[in-house]
């Protein structure tokens, strides 16, 4: 179940963020969502 959960969270987060493969998540992934 852990993997499915992480996948769902990642997909949901990724859809909200702009698709920029060169920008790592730690440079604005979850931080951007919290503001």
mmCIF file of the N, C-alpha and C atoms, coordinates in Angstrom:
data_MODEL
# 
_entry.id   MODEL 
# 
loop_
_atom_site.group_PDB 
_atom_site.id 
_atom_site.type_symbol 
_atom_site.label_atom_id 
_atom_site.label_alt_id 
_atom_site.label_comp_id 
_atom_site.label_asym_id 
_atom_site.label_entity_id 
_atom_site.label_seq_id 
_atom_site.pdbx_PDB_ins_code 
_atom_site.Cartn_x 
_atom_site.Cartn_y 
_atom_site.Cartn_z 
_atom_site.occupancy 
_atom_site.B_iso_or_equiv 
_atom_site.pdbx_formal_charge 
_atom_site.auth_seq_id 
_atom_site.auth_comp_id 
_atom_site.auth_asym_id 
_atom_site.auth_atom_id 
_atom_site.pdbx_PDB_model_num 
ATOM 1   N N  . UNK A 1 1  ? 0.741  -1.192 0.000   1.00 0.00 ? 1  UNK A N  1 
ATOM 2   C CA . UNK A 1 1  ? 0.000  0.000  0.000   1.00 0.00 ? 1  UNK A CA 1 
ATOM 3   C C  . UNK A 1 1  ? 0.809  1.302  0.000   1.00 0.00 ? 1  UNK A C  1 
ATOM 4   N N  . UNK A 1 2  ? 2.000  1.297  0.617   1.00 0.00 ? 2  UNK A N  1 
ATOM 5   C CA . UNK A 1 2  ? 2.835  2.506  0.686   1.00 0.00 ? 2  UNK A CA 1 
ATOM 6   C C  . UNK A 1 2  ? 3.152  3.070  -0.685  1.00 0.00 ? 2  UNK A C  1 
ATOM 7   N N  . UNK A 1 3  ? 3.456  2.136  -1.603  1.00 0.00 ? 3  UNK A N  1 
ATOM 8   C CA . UNK A 1 3  ? 3.813  2.587  -2.953  1.00 0.00 ? 3  UNK A CA 1 
ATOM 9   C C  . UNK A 1 3  ? 2.630  3.235  -3.671  1.00 0.00 ? 3  UNK A C  1 
ATOM 10  N N  . UNK A 1 4  ? 1.463  2.622  -3.527  1.00 0.00 ? 4  UNK A N  1 
ATOM 11  C CA . UNK A 1 4  ? 0.281  3.190  -4.197  1.00 0.00 ? 4  UNK A CA 1 
ATOM 12  C C  . UNK A 1 4  ? -0.022 4.574  -3.647  1.00 0.00 ? 4  UNK A C  1 
ATOM 13  N N  . UNK A 1 5  ? 0.109  4.699  -2.337  1.00 0.00 ? 5  UNK A N  1 
ATOM 14  C CA . UNK A 1 5  ? -0.154 5.970  -1.683  1.00 0.00 ? 5  UNK A CA 1 
ATOM 15  C C  . UNK A 1 5  ? 0.789  7.053  -2.190  1.00 0.00 ? 5  UNK A C  1 
ATOM 16  N N  . UNK A 1 6  ? 2.080  6.752  -2.202  1.00 0.00 ? 6  UNK A N  1 
ATOM 17  C CA . UNK A 1 6  ? 3.059  7.735  -2.677  1.00 0.00 ? 6  UNK A CA 1 
ATOM 18  C C  . UNK A 1 6  ? 2.796  8.095  -4.130  1.00 0.00 ? 6  UNK A C  1 
ATOM 19  N N  . UNK A 1 7  ? 2.455  7.110  -4.930  1.00 0.00 ? 7  UNK A N  1 
ATOM 20  C CA . UNK A 1 7  ? 2.185  7.362  -6.349  1.00 0.00 ? 7  UNK A CA 1 
ATOM 21  C C  . UNK A 1 7  ? 1.007  8.305  -6.525  1.00 0.00 ? 7  UNK A C  1 
ATOM 22  N N  . UNK A 1 8  ? -0.044 8.071  -5.762  1.00 0.00 ? 8  UNK A N  1 
ATOM 23  C CA . UNK A 1 8  ? -1.236 8.918  -5.872  1.00 0.00 ? 8  UNK A CA 1 
ATOM 24  C C  . UNK A 1 8  ? -0.919 10.347 -5.438  1.00 0.00 ? 8  UNK A C  1 
ATOM 25  N N  . UNK A 1 9  ? -0.185 10.473 -4.343  1.00 0.00 ? 9  UNK A N  1 
ATOM 26  C CA . UNK A 1 9  ? 0.177  11.805 -3.850  1.00 0.00 ? 9  UNK A CA 1 
ATOM 27  C C  . UNK A 1 9  ? 1.071  12.508 -4.857  1.00 0.00 ? 9  UNK A C  1 
ATOM 28  N N  . UNK A 1 10 ? 2.036  11.777 -5.406  1.00 0.00 ? 10 UNK A N  1 
ATOM 29  C CA . UNK A 1 10 ? 2.950  12.372 -6.379  1.00 0.00 ? 10 UNK A CA 1 
ATOM 30  C C  . UNK A 1 10 ? 2.200  12.819 -7.624  1.00 0.00 ? 10 UNK A C  1 
ATOM 31  N N  . UNK A 1 11 ? 1.326  11.976 -8.127  1.00 0.00 ? 11 UNK A N  1 
ATOM 32  C CA . UNK A 1 11 ? 0.574  12.334 -9.338  1.00 0.00 ? 11 UNK A CA 1 
ATOM 33  C C  . UNK A 1 11 ? -0.311 13.545 -9.077  1.00 0.00 ? 11 UNK A C  1 
ATOM 34  N N  . UNK A 1 12 ? -0.976 13.576 -7.935  1.00 0.00 ? 12 UNK A N  1 
ATOM 35  C CA . UNK A 1 12 ? -1.841 14.702 -7.604  1.00 0.00 ? 12 UNK A CA 1 
ATOM 36  C C  . UNK A 1 12 ? -1.044 15.994 -7.480  1.00 0.00 ? 12 UNK A C  1 
ATOM 37  N N  . UNK A 1 13 ? 0.119  15.903 -6.820  1.00 0.00 ? 13 UNK A N  1 
ATOM 38  C CA . UNK A 1 13 ? 0.967  17.083 -6.654  1.00 0.00 ? 13 UNK A CA 1 
ATOM 39  C C  . UNK A 1 13 ? 1.504  17.535 -7.999  1.00 0.00 ? 13 UNK A C  1 
ATOM 40  N N  . UNK A 1 14 ? 1.955  16.574 -8.798  1.00 0.00 ? 14 UNK A N  1 
ATOM 41  C CA . UNK A 1 14 ? 2.570  16.908 -10.086 1.00 0.00 ? 14 UNK A CA 1 
ATOM 42  C C  . UNK A 1 14 ? 1.579  17.597 -11.015 1.00 0.00 ? 14 UNK A C  1 
ATOM 43  N N  . UNK A 1 15 ? 0.319  17.203 -10.946 1.00 0.00 ? 15 UNK A N  1 
ATOM 44  C CA . UNK A 1 15 ? -0.687 17.813 -11.824 1.00 0.00 ? 15 UNK A CA 1 
ATOM 45  C C  . UNK A 1 15 ? -0.942 19.272 -11.444 1.00 0.00 ? 15 UNK A C  1 
ATOM 46  N N  . UNK A 1 16 ? -0.732 19.609 -10.182 1.00 0.00 ? 16 UNK A N  1 
ATOM 47  C CA . UNK A 1 16 ? -0.948 20.978 -9.719  1.00 0.00 ? 16 UNK A CA 1 
ATOM 48  C C  . UNK A 1 16 ? 0.227  21.874 -10.106 1.00 0.00 ? 16 UNK A C  1 
ATOM 49  N N  . UNK A 1 17 ? 1.407  21.276 -10.114 1.00 0.00 ? 17 UNK A N  1 
ATOM 50  C CA . UNK A 1 17 ? 2.611  22.046 -10.437 1.00 0.00 ? 17 UNK A CA 1 
ATOM 51  C C  . UNK A 1 17 ? 2.815  22.146 -11.937 1.00 0.00 ? 17 UNK A C  1 
ATOM 52  N N  . UNK A 1 18 ? 3.553  23.176 -12.371 1.00 0.00 ? 18 UNK A N  1 
ATOM 53  C CA . UNK A 1 18 ? 3.918  23.252 -13.787 1.00 0.00 ? 18 UNK A CA 1 
ATOM 54  C C  . UNK A 1 18 ? 4.842  22.089 -14.141 1.00 0.00 ? 18 UNK A C  1 
ATOM 55  N N  . UNK A 1 19 ? 4.743  21.593 -15.348 1.00 0.00 ? 19 UNK A N  1 
ATOM 56  C CA . UNK A 1 19 ? 5.570  20.451 -15.741 1.00 0.00 ? 19 UNK A CA 1 
ATOM 57  C C  . UNK A 1 19 ? 6.966  20.926 -16.129 1.00 0.00 ? 19 UNK A C  1 
ATOM 58  N N  . UNK A 1 20 ? 7.870  20.940 -15.152 1.00 0.00 ? 20 UNK A N  1 
ATOM 59  C CA . UNK A 1 20 ? 9.251  21.349 -15.421 1.00 0.00 ? 20 UNK A CA 1 
ATOM 60  C C  . UNK A 1 20 ? 10.183 20.254 -14.937 1.00 0.00 ? 20 UNK A C  1 
ATOM 61  N N  . UNK A 1 21 ? 10.506 19.315 -15.809 1.00 0.00 ? 21 UNK A N  1 
ATOM 62  C CA . UNK A 1 21 ? 11.332 18.170 -15.403 1.00 0.00 ? 21 UNK A CA 1 
ATOM 63  C C  . UNK A 1 21 ? 12.709 18.575 -14.922 1.00 0.00 ? 21 UNK A C  1 
ATOM 64  N N  . UNK A 1 22 ? 13.223 19.752 -15.323 1.00 0.00 ? 22 UNK A N  1 
ATOM 65  C CA . UNK A 1 22 ? 14.554 20.086 -14.836 1.00 0.00 ? 22 UNK A CA 1 
ATOM 66  C C  . UNK A 1 22 ? 14.564 20.701 -13.459 1.00 0.00 ? 22 UNK A C  1 
ATOM 67  N N  . UNK A 1 23 ? 13.383 21.005 -12.915 1.00 0.00 ? 23 UNK A N  1 
ATOM 68  C CA . UNK A 1 23 ? 13.341 21.578 -11.570 1.00 0.00 ? 23 UNK A CA 1 
ATOM 69  C C  . UNK A 1 23 ? 13.011 20.478 -10.565 1.00 0.00 ? 23 UNK A C  1 
ATOM 70  N N  . UNK A 1 24 ? 13.957 20.160 -9.682  1.00 0.00 ? 24 UNK A N  1 
ATOM 71  C CA . UNK A 1 24 ? 13.714 19.108 -8.686  1.00 0.00 ? 24 UNK A CA 1 
ATOM 72  C C  . UNK A 1 24 ? 12.584 19.506 -7.730  1.00 0.00 ? 24 UNK A C  1 
ATOM 73  N N  . UNK A 1 25 ? 11.865 18.513 -7.200  1.00 0.00 ? 25 UNK A N  1 
ATOM 74  C CA . UNK A 1 25 ? 10.756 18.796 -6.296  1.00 0.00 ? 25 UNK A CA 1 
ATOM 75  C C  . UNK A 1 25 ? 11.205 19.595 -5.080  1.00 0.00 ? 25 UNK A C  1 
ATOM 76  N N  . UNK A 1 26 ? 12.433 19.336 -4.598  1.00 0.00 ? 26 UNK A N  1 
ATOM 77  C CA . UNK A 1 26 ? 12.872 20.023 -3.385  1.00 0.00 ? 26 UNK A CA 1 
ATOM 78  C C  . UNK A 1 26 ? 13.151 21.501 -3.633  1.00 0.00 ? 26 UNK A C  1 
ATOM 79  N N  . UNK A 1 27 ? 13.038 21.967 -4.875  1.00 0.00 ? 27 UNK A N  1 
ATOM 80  C CA . UNK A 1 27 ? 13.257 23.386 -5.146  1.00 0.00 ? 27 UNK A CA 1 
ATOM 81  C C  . UNK A 1 27 ? 11.942 24.138 -5.316  1.00 0.00 ? 27 UNK A C  1 
ATOM 82  N N  . UNK A 1 28 ? 10.846 23.581 -4.862  1.00 0.00 ? 28 UNK A N  1 
ATOM 83  C CA . UNK A 1 28 ? 9.588  24.310 -4.982  1.00 0.00 ? 28 UNK A CA 1 
ATOM 84  C C  . UNK A 1 28 ? 8.391  23.390 -5.088  1.00 0.00 ? 28 UNK A C  1 
ATOM 85  N N  . UNK A 1 29 ? 8.593  22.095 -4.924  1.00 0.00 ? 29 UNK A N  1 
ATOM 86  C CA . UNK A 1 29 ? 7.488  21.145 -5.006  1.00 0.00 ? 29 UNK A CA 1 
ATOM 87  C C  . UNK A 1 29 ? 6.484  21.370 -3.895  1.00 0.00 ? 29 UNK A C  1 
ATOM 88  N N  . UNK A 1 30 ? 6.690  20.728 -2.750  1.00 0.00 ? 30 UNK A N  1 
ATOM 89  C CA . UNK A 1 30 ? 5.724  20.853 -1.669  1.00 0.00 ? 30 UNK A CA 1 
ATOM 90  C C  . UNK A 1 30 ? 5.744  22.240 -1.048  1.00 0.00 ? 30 UNK A C  1 
ATOM 91  N N  . UNK A 1 31 ? 6.869  22.920 -1.087  1.00 0.00 ? 31 UNK A N  1 
ATOM 92  C CA . UNK A 1 31 ? 6.935  24.266 -0.512  1.00 0.00 ? 31 UNK A CA 1 
ATOM 93  C C  . UNK A 1 31 ? 5.974  25.197 -1.237  1.00 0.00 ? 31 UNK A C  1 
ATOM 94  N N  . UNK A 1 32 ? 5.897  25.075 -2.546  1.00 0.00 ? 32 UNK A N  1 
ATOM 95  C CA . UNK A 1 32 ? 5.018  25.930 -3.341  1.00 0.00 ? 32 UNK A CA 1 
ATOM 96  C C  . UNK A 1 32 ? 3.553  25.691 -2.952  1.00 0.00 ? 32 UNK A C  1 
ATOM 97  N N  . UNK A 1 33 ? 3.203  24.445 -2.645  1.00 0.00 ? 33 UNK A N  1 
ATOM 98  C CA . UNK A 1 33 ? 1.825  24.120 -2.293  1.00 0.00 ? 33 UNK A CA 1 
ATOM 99  C C  . UNK A 1 33 ? 1.434  24.695 -0.935  1.00 0.00 ? 33 UNK A C  1 
ATOM 100 N N  . UNK A 1 34 ? 2.403  24.833 -0.022  1.00 0.00 ? 34 UNK A N  1 
ATOM 101 C CA . UNK A 1 34 ? 2.074  25.287 1.326   1.00 0.00 ? 34 UNK A CA 1 
ATOM 102 C C  . UNK A 1 34 ? 1.821  26.781 1.395   1.00 0.00 ? 34 UNK A C  1 
ATOM 103 N N  . UNK A 1 35 ? 2.252  27.555 0.422   1.00 0.00 ? 35 UNK A N  1 
ATOM 104 C CA . UNK A 1 35 ? 2.084  29.004 0.496   1.00 0.00 ? 35 UNK A CA 1 
ATOM 105 C C  . UNK A 1 35 ? 0.725  29.441 -0.013  1.00 0.00 ? 35 UNK A C  1 
# 
